[in-house]
Amino acid sequence: MSFYVYLSGEIHTDWREEIQRGAEAAGMDIVFTAPVTDHDASDAAGDHLGKPENGFWRDHQSSKVNAIRTRTMIEQADLVVVRFGDKYKQWNAAFDAGYCAALAKPYITLHSEDIIHPLKEVDAGAQAWCTTTDQVVETLRYVLKA
């Protein structure tokens, strides 16, 4: 039986691939899903619905189309990993963590120590806080193989 893990958050580094490689090397039966990680494609997700009059409405309609994917995959996941990067503020990642908390969906946060304070409420709802992808892989290993 496969375990489903949704990888939410920061899209500018290869952290998803690191976790996937680690899980595969450990022989874990995990199906990974993720949001659209091509920034331009994500921004254009709603463009087929018509040309909005300004940027706010373009973002609005694209965020709603993106939410179809995000919400569905979070709801189907057994566990969610939410990555907060150092360079950009990921408000969408915080939203995904809040959605997980509202659904009582277990989630792990992944971020560096220097942003502990602004994420204290997000971390308080998480089942684990990791600072490295190796820690995420080890947590998954424990959950699946202990």
Phi and psi in radians as a Rosetta constraint file:
Dihedral C 1 N 2 CA 2 C 2 CIRCULARHARMONIC -1.389 0.35
Dihedral N 2 CA 2 C 2 N 3 CIRCULARHARMONIC 2.590 0.35
Dihedral C 2 N 3 CA 3 C 3 CIRCULARHARMONIC -1.797 0.35
Dihedral N 3 CA 3 C 3 N 4 CIRCULARHARMONIC 2.338 0.35
Dihedral C 3 N 4 CA 4 C 4 CIRCULARHARMONIC -1.826 0.35
Dihedral N 4 CA 4 C 4 N 5 CIRCULARHARMONIC 2.195 0.35
Dihedral C 4 N 5 CA 5 C 5 CIRCULARHARMONIC -2.215 0.35
Dihedral N 5 CA 5 C 5 N 6 CIRCULARHARMONIC 2.157 0.35
Dihedral C 5 N 6 CA 6 C 6 CIRCULARHARMONIC -1.677 0.35
Dihedral N 6 CA 6 C 6 N 7 CIRCULARHARMONIC 2.242 0.35
Dihedral C 6 N 7 CA 7 C 7 CIRCULARHARMONIC -1.811 0.35
Dihedral N 7 CA 7 C 7 N 8 CIRCULARHARMONIC 1.757 0.35
Dihedral C 7 N 8 CA 8 C 8 CIRCULARHARMONIC -1.736 0.35
Dihedral N 8 CA 8 C 8 N 9 CIRCULARHARMONIC 2.679 0.35
Dihedral C 8 N 9 CA 9 C 9 CIRCULARHARMONIC 1.896 0.35
Dihedral N 9 CA 9 C 9 N 10 CIRCULARHARMONIC -2.642 0.35
Dihedral C 9 N 10 CA 10 C 10 CIRCULARHARMONIC -0.709 0.35
Dihedral N 10 CA 10 C 10 N 11 CIRCULARHARMONIC 2.314 0.35
Dihedral C 10 N 11 CA 11 C 11 CIRCULARHARMONIC -2.005 0.35
Dihedral N 11 CA 11 C 11 N 12 CIRCULARHARMONIC 0.150 0.35
Dihedral C 11 N 12 CA 12 C 12 CIRCULARHARMONIC -1.788 0.35
Dihedral N 12 CA 12 C 12 N 13 CIRCULARHARMONIC 0.037 0.35
Dihedral C 12 N 13 CA 13 C 13 CIRCULARHARMONIC -2.296 0.35
Dihedral N 13 CA 13 C 13 N 14 CIRCULARHARMONIC 3.075 0.35
Dihedral C 13 N 14 CA 14 C 14 CIRCULARHARMONIC -1.683 0.35
Dihedral N 14 CA 14 C 14 N 15 CIRCULARHARMONIC 0.489 0.35
Dihedral C 14 N 15 CA 15 C 15 CIRCULARHARMONIC -1.026 0.35
Dihedral N 15 CA 15 C 15 N 16 CIRCULARHARMONIC -0.595 0.35
Dihedral C 15 N 16 CA 16 C 16 CIRCULARHARMONIC -1.103 0.35
Dihedral N 16 CA 16 C 16 N 17 CIRCULARHARMONIC -0.799 0.35
Dihedral C 16 N 17 CA 17 C 17 CIRCULARHARMONIC -1.118 0.35
Dihedral N 17 CA 17 C 17 N 18 CIRCULARHARMONIC -0.639 0.35
Dihedral C 17 N 18 CA 18 C 18 CIRCULARHARMONIC -1.065 0.35
Dihedral N 18 CA 18 C 18 N 19 CIRCULARHARMONIC -0.780 0.35
Dihedral C 18 N 19 CA 19 C 19 CIRCULARHARMONIC -1.157 0.35
Dihedral N 19 CA 19 C 19 N 20 CIRCULARHARMONIC -0.771 0.35
Dihedral C 19 N 20 CA 20 C 20 CIRCULARHARMONIC -1.088 0.35
Dihedral N 20 CA 20 C 20 N 21 CIRCULARHARMONIC -0.760 0.35
Dihedral C 20 N 21 CA 21 C 21 CIRCULARHARMONIC -1.099 0.35
Dihedral N 21 CA 21 C 21 N 22 CIRCULARHARMONIC -0.745 0.35
Dihedral C 21 N 22 CA 22 C 22 CIRCULARHARMONIC -1.105 0.35
Dihedral N 22 CA 22 C 22 N 23 CIRCULARHARMONIC -0.732 0.35
Dihedral C 22 N 23 CA 23 C 23 CIRCULARHARMONIC -1.167 0.35
Dihedral N 23 CA 23 C 23 N 24 CIRCULARHARMONIC -0.713 0.35
Dihedral C 23 N 24 CA 24 C 24 CIRCULARHARMONIC -1.138 0.35
Dihedral N 24 CA 24 C 24 N 25 CIRCULARHARMONIC -0.768 0.35
Dihedral C 24 N 25 CA 25 C 25 CIRCULARHARMONIC -1.079 0.35
Dihedral N 25 CA 25 C 25 N 26 CIRCULARHARMONIC -0.546 0.35
Dihedral C 25 N 26 CA 26 C 26 CIRCULARHARMONIC -1.503 0.35
Dihedral N 26 CA 26 C 26 N 27 CIRCULARHARMONIC -0.001 0.35
Dihedral C 26 N 27 CA 27 C 27 CIRCULARHARMONIC 1.289 0.35
Dihedral N 27 CA 27 C 27 N 28 CIRCULARHARMONIC 0.459 0.35
Dihedral C 27 N 28 CA 28 C 28 CIRCULARHARMONIC -1.469 0.35
Dihedral N 28 CA 28 C 28 N 29 CIRCULARHARMONIC 2.437 0.35
Dihedral C 28 N 29 CA 29 C 29 CIRCULARHARMONIC -1.577 0.35
Dihedral N 29 CA 29 C 29 N 30 CIRCULARHARMONIC 1.462 0.35
Dihedral C 29 N 30 CA 30 C 30 CIRCULARHARMONIC -2.174 0.35
Dihedral N 30 CA 30 C 30 N 31 CIRCULARHARMONIC 2.351 0.35
Dihedral C 30 N 31 CA 31 C 31 CIRCULARHARMONIC -1.785 0.35
Dihedral N 31 CA 31 C 31 N 32 CIRCULARHARMONIC 2.071 0.35
Dihedral C 31 N 32 CA 32 C 32 CIRCULARHARMONIC -1.720 0.35
Dihedral N 32 CA 32 C 32 N 33 CIRCULARHARMONIC 2.400 0.35
Dihedral C 32 N 33 CA 33 C 33 CIRCULARHARMONIC -2.237 0.35
Dihedral N 33 CA 33 C 33 N 34 CIRCULARHARMONIC 2.872 0.35
Dihedral C 33 N 34 CA 34 C 34 CIRCULARHARMONIC -2.783 0.35
Dihedral N 34 CA 34 C 34 N 35 CIRCULARHARMONIC 2.872 0.35
Dihedral C 34 N 35 CA 35 C 35 CIRCULARHARMONIC -1.231 0.35
Dihedral N 35 CA 35 C 35 N 36 CIRCULARHARMONIC 3.018 0.35
Dihedral C 35 N 36 CA 36 C 36 CIRCULARHARMONIC -1.157 0.35
Dihedral N 36 CA 36 C 36 N 37 CIRCULARHARMONIC 2.114 0.35
Dihedral C 36 N 37 CA 37 C 37 CIRCULARHARMONIC -1.720 0.35
Dihedral N 37 CA 37 C 37 N 38 CIRCULARHARMONIC -0.012 0.35
Dihedral C 37 N 38 CA 38 C 38 CIRCULARHARMONIC -1.490 0.35
Dihedral N 38 CA 38 C 38 N 39 CIRCULARHARMONIC 1.881 0.35
Dihedral C 38 N 39 CA 39 C 39 CIRCULARHARMONIC -0.969 0.35
Dihedral N 39 CA 39 C 39 N 40 CIRCULARHARMONIC -0.824 0.35
Dihedral C 39 N 40 CA 40 C 40 CIRCULARHARMONIC -1.113 0.35
Dihedral N 40 CA 40 C 40 N 41 CIRCULARHARMONIC -0.716 0.35
Dihedral C 40 N 41 CA 41 C 41 CIRCULARHARMONIC -1.128 0.35
Dihedral N 41 CA 41 C 41 N 42 CIRCULARHARMONIC -0.713 0.35
Dihedral C 41 N 42 CA 42 C 42 CIRCULARHARMONIC -1.111 0.35
Dihedral N 42 CA 42 C 42 N 43 CIRCULARHARMONIC -0.759 0.35
Dihedral C 42 N 43 CA 43 C 43 CIRCULARHARMONIC -1.110 0.35
Dihedral N 43 CA 43 C 43 N 44 CIRCULARHARMONIC -0.464 0.35
Dihedral C 43 N 44 CA 44 C 44 CIRCULARHARMONIC -1.730 0.35
Dihedral N 44 CA 44 C 44 N 45 CIRCULARHARMONIC 0.180 0.35
Dihedral C 44 N 45 CA 45 C 45 CIRCULARHARMONIC -0.994 0.35
Dihedral N 45 CA 45 C 45 N 46 CIRCULARHARMONIC -0.526 0.35
Dihedral C 45 N 46 CA 46 C 46 CIRCULARHARMONIC -1.834 0.35
Dihedral N 46 CA 46 C 46 N 47 CIRCULARHARMONIC 0.097 0.35
Dihedral C 46 N 47 CA 47 C 47 CIRCULARHARMONIC -1.055 0.35
Dihedral N 47 CA 47 C 47 N 48 CIRCULARHARMONIC -0.488 0.35
Dihedral C 47 N 48 CA 48 C 48 CIRCULARHARMONIC -1.200 0.35
Dihedral N 48 CA 48 C 48 N 49 CIRCULARHARMONIC -0.196 0.35
Dihedral C 48 N 49 CA 49 C 49 CIRCULARHARMONIC -1.487 0.35
Dihedral N 49 CA 49 C 49 N 50 CIRCULARHARMONIC -0.112 0.35
Dihedral C 49 N 50 CA 50 C 50 CIRCULARHARMONIC 2.188 0.35
Dihedral N 50 CA 50 C 50 N 51 CIRCULARHARMONIC 2.773 0.35
Dihedral C 50 N 51 CA 51 C 51 CIRCULARHARMONIC -1.468 0.35
Dihedral N 51 CA 51 C 51 N 52 CIRCULARHARMONIC 1.982 0.35
Dihedral C 51 N 52 CA 52 C 52 CIRCULARHARMONIC -1.270 0.35
Dihedral N 52 CA 52 C 52 N 53 CIRCULARHARMONIC 2.848 0.35
Dihedral C 52 N 53 CA 53 C 53 CIRCULARHARMONIC -1.314 0.35
Dihedral N 53 CA 53 C 53 N 54 CIRCULARHARMONIC -0.354 0.35
Dihedral C 53 N 54 CA 54 C 54 CIRCULARHARMONIC -2.710 0.35
Dihedral N 54 CA 54 C 54 N 55 CIRCULARHARMONIC 3.050 0.35
Dihedral C 54 N 55 CA 55 C 55 CIRCULARHARMONIC -1.076 0.35
Dihedral N 55 CA 55 C 55 N 56 CIRCULARHARMONIC -0.601 0.35
Dihedral C 55 N 56 CA 56 C 56 CIRCULARHARMONIC -1.008 0.35
Dihedral N 56 CA 56 C 56 N 57 CIRCULARHARMONIC -0.837 0.35
Dihedral C 56 N 57 CA 57 C 57 CIRCULARHARMONIC -1.257 0.35
Dihedral N 57 CA 57 C 57 N 58 CIRCULARHARMONIC -0.522 0.35
Dihedral C 57 N 58 CA 58 C 58 CIRCULARHARMONIC -1.118 0.35
Dihedral N 58 CA 58 C 58 N 59 CIRCULARHARMONIC -0.841 0.35
Dihedral C 58 N 59 CA 59 C 59 CIRCULARHARMONIC -1.062 0.35
Dihedral N 59 CA 59 C 59 N 60 CIRCULARHARMONIC -0.694 0.35
Dihedral C 59 N 60 CA 60 C 60 CIRCULARHARMONIC -1.064 0.35
Dihedral N 60 CA 60 C 60 N 61 CIRCULARHARMONIC -0.895 0.35
Dihedral C 60 N 61 CA 61 C 61 CIRCULARHARMONIC -1.219 0.35
Dihedral N 61 CA 61 C 61 N 62 CIRCULARHARMONIC -0.622 0.35
Dihedral C 61 N 62 CA 62 C 62 CIRCULARHARMONIC -1.198 0.35
Dihedral N 62 CA 62 C 62 N 63 CIRCULARHARMONIC -0.658 0.35
Dihedral C 62 N 63 CA 63 C 63 CIRCULARHARMONIC -1.130 0.35
Dihedral N 63 CA 63 C 63 N 64 CIRCULARHARMONIC -0.606 0.35
Dihedral C 63 N 64 CA 64 C 64 CIRCULARHARMONIC -1.190 0.35
Dihedral N 64 CA 64 C 64 N 65 CIRCULARHARMONIC -0.709 0.35
Dihedral C 64 N 65 CA 65 C 65 CIRCULARHARMONIC -1.159 0.35
Dihedral N 65 CA 65 C 65 N 66 CIRCULARHARMONIC -0.764 0.35
Dihedral C 65 N 66 CA 66 C 66 CIRCULARHARMONIC -1.055 0.35
Dihedral N 66 CA 66 C 66 N 67 CIRCULARHARMONIC -0.613 0.35
Dihedral C 66 N 67 CA 67 C 67 CIRCULARHARMONIC -1.133 0.35
Dihedral N 67 CA 67 C 67 N 68 CIRCULARHARMONIC -0.465 0.35
Dihedral C 67 N 68 CA 68 C 68 CIRCULARHARMONIC -1.038 0.35
Dihedral N 68 CA 68 C 68 N 69 CIRCULARHARMONIC -0.832 0.35
Dihedral C 68 N 69 CA 69 C 69 CIRCULARHARMONIC -1.181 0.35
Dihedral N 69 CA 69 C 69 N 70 CIRCULARHARMONIC -0.884 0.35
Dihedral C 69 N 70 CA 70 C 70 CIRCULARHARMONIC -1.053 0.35
Dihedral N 70 CA 70 C 70 N 71 CIRCULARHARMONIC -0.916 0.35
Dihedral C 70 N 71 CA 71 C 71 CIRCULARHARMONIC -1.100 0.35
Dihedral N 71 CA 71 C 71 N 72 CIRCULARHARMONIC -0.746 0.35
Dihedral C 71 N 72 CA 72 C 72 CIRCULARHARMONIC -1.067 0.35
Dihedral N 72 CA 72 C 72 N 73 CIRCULARHARMONIC -0.806 0.35
Dihedral C 72 N 73 CA 73 C 73 CIRCULARHARMONIC -1.228 0.35
Dihedral N 73 CA 73 C 73 N 74 CIRCULARHARMONIC -0.626 0.35
Dihedral C 73 N 74 CA 74 C 74 CIRCULARHARMONIC -1.124 0.35
Dihedral N 74 CA 74 C 74 N 75 CIRCULARHARMONIC -0.782 0.35
Dihedral C 74 N 75 CA 75 C 75 CIRCULARHARMONIC -1.097 0.35
Dihedral N 75 CA 75 C 75 N 76 CIRCULARHARMONIC -0.610 0.35
Dihedral C 75 N 76 CA 76 C 76 CIRCULARHARMONIC -1.428 0.35
Dihedral N 76 CA 76 C 76 N 77 CIRCULARHARMONIC -0.300 0.35
Dihedral C 76 N 77 CA 77 C 77 CIRCULARHARMONIC -1.264 0.35
Dihedral N 77 CA 77 C 77 N 78 CIRCULARHARMONIC 2.610 0.35
Dihedral C 77 N 78 CA 78 C 78 CIRCULARHARMONIC -1.452 0.35
Dihedral N 78 CA 78 C 78 N 79 CIRCULARHARMONIC -0.489 0.35
Dihedral C 78 N 79 CA 79 C 79 CIRCULARHARMONIC -2.679 0.35
Dihedral N 79 CA 79 C 79 N 80 CIRCULARHARMONIC 2.580 0.35
Dihedral C 79 N 80 CA 80 C 80 CIRCULARHARMONIC -2.132 0.35
Dihedral N 80 CA 80 C 80 N 81 CIRCULARHARMONIC 2.369 0.35
Dihedral C 80 N 81 CA 81 C 81 CIRCULARHARMONIC -1.874 0.35
Dihedral N 81 CA 81 C 81 N 82 CIRCULARHARMONIC 2.173 0.35
Dihedral C 81 N 82 CA 82 C 82 CIRCULARHARMONIC -1.970 0.35
Dihedral N 82 CA 82 C 82 N 83 CIRCULARHARMONIC 1.989 0.35
Dihedral C 82 N 83 CA 83 C 83 CIRCULARHARMONIC -1.724 0.35
Dihedral N 83 CA 83 C 83 N 84 CIRCULARHARMONIC 2.214 0.35
Dihedral C 83 N 84 CA 84 C 84 CIRCULARHARMONIC -1.948 0.35
Dihedral N 84 CA 84 C 84 N 85 CIRCULARHARMONIC 2.006 0.35
Dihedral C 84 N 85 CA 85 C 85 CIRCULARHARMONIC -1.440 0.35
Dihedral N 85 CA 85 C 85 N 86 CIRCULARHARMONIC 3.042 0.35
Dihedral C 85 N 86 CA 86 C 86 CIRCULARHARMONIC -1.560 0.35
Dihedral N 86 CA 86 C 86 N 87 CIRCULARHARMONIC -0.468 0.35
Dihedral C 86 N 87 CA 87 C 87 CIRCULARHARMONIC -1.503 0.35
Dihedral N 87 CA 87 C 87 N 88 CIRCULARHARMONIC -0.695 0.35
Dihedral C 87 N 88 CA 88 C 88 CIRCULARHARMONIC -2.066 0.35
Dihedral N 88 CA 88 C 88 N 89 CIRCULARHARMONIC 2.648 0.35
Dihedral C 88 N 89 CA 89 C 89 CIRCULARHARMONIC -1.462 0.35
Dihedral N 89 CA 89 C 89 N 90 CIRCULARHARMONIC 2.130 0.35
Dihedral C 89 N 90 CA 90 C 90 CIRCULARHARMONIC -1.797 0.35
Dihedral N 90 CA 90 C 90 N 91 CIRCULARHARMONIC 1.423 0.35
Dihedral C 90 N 91 CA 91 C 91 CIRCULARHARMONIC -1.114 0.35
Dihedral N 91 CA 91 C 91 N 92 CIRCULARHARMONIC -0.589 0.35
Dihedral C 91 N 92 CA 92 C 92 CIRCULARHARMONIC -1.103 0.35
Dihedral N 92 CA 92 C 92 N 93 CIRCULARHARMONIC -0.633 0.35
Dihedral C 92 N 93 CA 93 C 93 CIRCULARHARMONIC -1.141 0.35
Dihedral N 93 CA 93 C 93 N 94 CIRCULARHARMONIC -0.731 0.35
Dihedral C 93 N 94 CA 94 C 94 CIRCULARHARMONIC -1.107 0.35
Dihedral N 94 CA 94 C 94 N 95 CIRCULARHARMONIC -0.680 0.35
Dihedral C 94 N 95 CA 95 C 95 CIRCULARHARMONIC -1.099 0.35
Dihedral N 95 CA 95 C 95 N 96 CIRCULARHARMONIC -0.778 0.35
Dihedral C 95 N 96 CA 96 C 96 CIRCULARHARMONIC -1.065 0.35
Dihedral N 96 CA 96 C 96 N 97 CIRCULARHARMONIC -0.715 0.35
Dihedral C 96 N 97 CA 97 C 97 CIRCULARHARMONIC -1.096 0.35
Dihedral N 97 CA 97 C 97 N 98 CIRCULARHARMONIC -0.741 0.35
Dihedral C 97 N 98 CA 98 C 98 CIRCULARHARMONIC -1.107 0.35
Dihedral N 98 CA 98 C 98 N 99 CIRCULARHARMONIC -0.658 0.35
Dihedral C 98 N 99 CA 99 C 99 CIRCULARHARMONIC -1.126 0.35
Dihedral N 99 CA 99 C 99 N 100 CIRCULARHARMONIC -0.741 0.35
Dihedral C 99 N 100 CA 100 C 100 CIRCULARHARMONIC -1.041 0.35
Dihedral N 100 CA 100 C 100 N 101 CIRCULARHARMONIC -0.798 0.35
Dihedral C 100 N 101 CA 101 C 101 CIRCULARHARMONIC -1.055 0.35
Dihedral N 101 CA 101 C 101 N 102 CIRCULARHARMONIC -0.738 0.35
Dihedral C 101 N 102 CA 102 C 102 CIRCULARHARMONIC -1.134 0.35
Dihedral N 102 CA 102 C 102 N 103 CIRCULARHARMONIC -0.572 0.35
Dihedral C 102 N 103 CA 103 C 103 CIRCULARHARMONIC -1.509 0.35
Dihedral N 103 CA 103 C 103 N 104 CIRCULARHARMONIC -0.058 0.35
Dihedral C 103 N 104 CA 104 C 104 CIRCULARHARMONIC 1.033 0.35
Dihedral N 104 CA 104 C 104 N 105 CIRCULARHARMONIC 0.604 0.35
Dihedral C 104 N 105 CA 105 C 105 CIRCULARHARMONIC -1.568 0.35
Dihedral N 105 CA 105 C 105 N 106 CIRCULARHARMONIC 2.177 0.35
Dihedral C 105 N 106 CA 106 C 106 CIRCULARHARMONIC -1.109 0.35
Dihedral N 106 CA 106 C 106 N 107 CIRCULARHARMONIC 2.417 0.35
Dihedral C 106 N 107 CA 107 C 107 CIRCULARHARMONIC -2.496 0.35
Dihedral N 107 CA 107 C 107 N 108 CIRCULARHARMONIC 2.682 0.35
Dihedral C 107 N 108 CA 108 C 108 CIRCULARHARMONIC -2.005 0.35
Dihedral N 108 CA 108 C 108 N 109 CIRCULARHARMONIC 2.371 0.35
Dihedral C 108 N 109 CA 109 C 109 CIRCULARHARMONIC -1.692 0.35
Dihedral N 109 CA 109 C 109 N 110 CIRCULARHARMONIC 2.603 0.35
Dihedral C 109 N 110 CA 110 C 110 CIRCULARHARMONIC -2.321 0.35
Dihedral N 110 CA 110 C 110 N 111 CIRCULARHARMONIC 1.913 0.35
Dihedral C 110 N 111 CA 111 C 111 CIRCULARHARMONIC -2.885 0.35
Dihedral N 111 CA 111 C 111 N 112 CIRCULARHARMONIC 2.886 0.35
Dihedral C 111 N 112 CA 112 C 112 CIRCULARHARMONIC -1.367 0.35
Dihedral N 112 CA 112 C 112 N 113 CIRCULARHARMONIC 2.888 0.35
Dihedral C 112 N 113 CA 113 C 113 CIRCULARHARMONIC -1.161 0.35
Dihedral N 113 CA 113 C 113 N 114 CIRCULARHARMONIC -0.450 0.35
Dihedral C 113 N 114 CA 114 C 114 CIRCULARHARMONIC -1.283 0.35
Dihedral N 114 CA 114 C 114 N 115 CIRCULARHARMONIC -0.078 0.35
Dihedral C 114 N 115 CA 115 C 115 CIRCULARHARMONIC -2.114 0.35
Dihedral N 115 CA 115 C 115 N 116 CIRCULARHARMONIC 0.451 0.35
Dihedral C 115 N 116 CA 116 C 116 CIRCULARHARMONIC -1.048 0.35
Dihedral N 116 CA 116 C 116 N 117 CIRCULARHARMONIC -0.853 0.35
Dihedral C 116 N 117 CA 117 C 117 CIRCULARHARMONIC -1.036 0.35
Dihedral N 117 CA 117 C 117 N 118 CIRCULARHARMONIC -0.888 0.35
Dihedral C 117 N 118 CA 118 C 118 CIRCULARHARMONIC -1.185 0.35
Dihedral N 118 CA 118 C 118 N 119 CIRCULARHARMONIC -0.273 0.35
Dihedral C 118 N 119 CA 119 C 119 CIRCULARHARMONIC -1.861 0.35
Dihedral N 119 CA 119 C 119 N 120 CIRCULARHARMONIC 0.274 0.35
Dihedral C 119 N 120 CA 120 C 120 CIRCULARHARMONIC -1.024 0.35
Dihedral N 120 CA 120 C 120 N 121 CIRCULARHARMONIC -0.702 0.35
Dihedral C 120 N 121 CA 121 C 121 CIRCULARHARMONIC -1.253 0.35
Dihedral N 121 CA 121 C 121 N 122 CIRCULARHARMONIC -0.671 0.35
Dihedral C 121 N 122 CA 122 C 122 CIRCULARHARMONIC -1.114 0.35
Dihedral N 122 CA 122 C 122 N 123 CIRCULARHARMONIC -0.800 0.35
Dihedral C 122 N 123 CA 123 C 123 CIRCULARHARMONIC -1.136 0.35
Dihedral N 123 CA 123 C 123 N 124 CIRCULARHARMONIC -0.594 0.35
Dihedral C 123 N 124 CA 124 C 124 CIRCULARHARMONIC -1.117 0.35
Dihedral N 124 CA 124 C 124 N 125 CIRCULARHARMONIC -0.507 0.35
Dihedral C 124 N 125 CA 125 C 125 CIRCULARHARMONIC -1.515 0.35
Dihedral N 125 CA 125 C 125 N 126 CIRCULARHARMONIC -0.226 0.35
Dihedral C 125 N 126 CA 126 C 126 CIRCULARHARMONIC -1.365 0.35
Dihedral N 126 CA 126 C 126 N 127 CIRCULARHARMONIC 2.717 0.35
Dihedral C 126 N 127 CA 127 C 127 CIRCULARHARMONIC -1.483 0.35
Dihedral N 127 CA 127 C 127 N 128 CIRCULARHARMONIC -0.309 0.35
Dihedral C 127 N 128 CA 128 C 128 CIRCULARHARMONIC -2.772 0.35
Dihedral N 128 CA 128 C 128 N 129 CIRCULARHARMONIC 2.631 0.35
Dihedral C 128 N 129 CA 129 C 129 CIRCULARHARMONIC -2.090 0.35
Dihedral N 129 CA 129 C 129 N 130 CIRCULARHARMONIC 2.181 0.35
Dihedral C 129 N 130 CA 130 C 130 CIRCULARHARMONIC -2.055 0.35
Dihedral N 130 CA 130 C 130 N 131 CIRCULARHARMONIC 2.617 0.35
Dihedral C 130 N 131 CA 131 C 131 CIRCULARHARMONIC -1.893 0.35
Dihedral N 131 CA 131 C 131 N 132 CIRCULARHARMONIC -0.181 0.35
Dihedral C 131 N 132 CA 132 C 132 CIRCULARHARMONIC -2.375 0.35
Dihedral N 132 CA 132 C 132 N 133 CIRCULARHARMONIC 2.748 0.35
Dihedral C 132 N 133 CA 133 C 133 CIRCULARHARMONIC -1.186 0.35
Dihedral N 133 CA 133 C 133 N 134 CIRCULARHARMONIC -0.522 0.35
Dihedral C 133 N 134 CA 134 C 134 CIRCULARHARMONIC -1.075 0.35
Dihedral N 134 CA 134 C 134 N 135 CIRCULARHARMONIC -0.661 0.35
Dihedral C 134 N 135 CA 135 C 135 CIRCULARHARMONIC -1.148 0.35
Dihedral N 135 CA 135 C 135 N 136 CIRCULARHARMONIC -0.642 0.35
Dihedral C 135 N 136 CA 136 C 136 CIRCULARHARMONIC -1.104 0.35
Dihedral N 136 CA 136 C 136 N 137 CIRCULARHARMONIC -0.817 0.35
Dihedral C 136 N 137 CA 137 C 137 CIRCULARHARMONIC -1.054 0.35
Dihedral N 137 CA 137 C 137 N 138 CIRCULARHARMONIC -0.745 0.35
Dihedral C 137 N 138 CA 138 C 138 CIRCULARHARMONIC -1.147 0.35
Dihedral N 138 CA 138 C 138 N 139 CIRCULARHARMONIC -0.645 0.35
Dihedral C 138 N 139 CA 139 C 139 CIRCULARHARMONIC -1.122 0.35
Dihedral N 139 CA 139 C 139 N 140 CIRCULARHARMONIC -0.770 0.35
Dihedral C 139 N 140 CA 140 C 140 CIRCULARHARMONIC -1.082 0.35
Dihedral N 140 CA 140 C 140 N 141 CIRCULARHARMONIC -0.738 0.35
Dihedral C 140 N 141 CA 141 C 141 CIRCULARHARMONIC -1.026 0.35
Dihedral N 141 CA 141 C 141 N 142 CIRCULARHARMONIC -0.806 0.35
Dihedral C 141 N 142 CA 142 C 142 CIRCULARHARMONIC -1.066 0.35
Dihedral N 142 CA 142 C 142 N 143 CIRCULARHARMONIC -0.828 0.35
Dihedral C 142 N 143 CA 143 C 143 CIRCULARHARMONIC -1.059 0.35
Dihedral N 143 CA 143 C 143 N 144 CIRCULARHARMONIC -0.696 0.35
Dihedral C 143 N 144 CA 144 C 144 CIRCULARHARMONIC -1.575 0.35
Dihedral N 144 CA 144 C 144 N 145 CIRCULARHARMONIC -0.438 0.35
Dihedral C 144 N 145 CA 145 C 145 CIRCULARHARMONIC -2.152 0.35
Dihedral N 145 CA 145 C 145 N 146 CIRCULARHARMONIC -0.041 0.35
